[in-house]
Amino acid sequence: MPQISRREFEQLPLRVHGLLAGVPLHDVWAIDLPPARSGITLNEFLSVGTMHPFRCSPLVHILVNIRLALGSTFGWDREPRANAWETFASRMTTADRSKTLTVPGRREGMFRVVYRFENEQLLELINRTAHAGALSALVERANGYRYYFGVYVYNVSRITPVYMALIDPLRKLVVYPSMLRMIRERWNEAFCAYSITERLKP
């Protein structure tokens, strides 16, 4: 469940490279998922969420609740005025909009959807601390699948670099490793158990 090189990520044929040109890639992570069946897409994987919801660890729950409490106290999580920022969705072309499987701007927890293609999804978060993009991608490989998670951060003020430096240790040591473990658990529940059952059928 490591951070991986930017070079590996940037060599993937993903739309995000062009769409977020000029927005710094903060870091990128990947996790290898066991083989199940061929042809599983990211959209299919994300769509099993109602049956196999993410279960955060207690520590991550505590950290998220602390962050939300601080955000509420200091007003960090208020979105700027609509005319003060530009959503990443405004960079989409007509072709992008025809391909997306989810309407841009739809809420997904604390994030908004920019687009969801078959094997690539971009979410964004804009508040007083940063304008961030969260990219998920799924790539089928010879021995299974690899799930990529990239984080883009665009400075909205002088507070952004300070804020990111403060939360980076917790992101890297606790939050993202826990999130990637949950992704593997969800994958196993959604696809691997079914795959084993099918192979055992006479």
Buried (B, 14 or more C-beta within 10 A) or exposed (E): BEEBEEEEBEEBEBBBBEBBEEBEBBBBBBBEBEBBEEEBBBBBBBEBEEEBEEEBBEEBEEBEEEBEEEBEEEEBBEEEEEEEBEBBBEBBEEEBEEBBBBEBEEEBEEBBBBBBBEBBBBBBBBBBBBBBBBBBBBBBEEEEBBBBBBBBBBBBEEBBEEBBEEBEEBBEEBBBBBBBEBBBEBBBEBBBEEBEEEEEEE
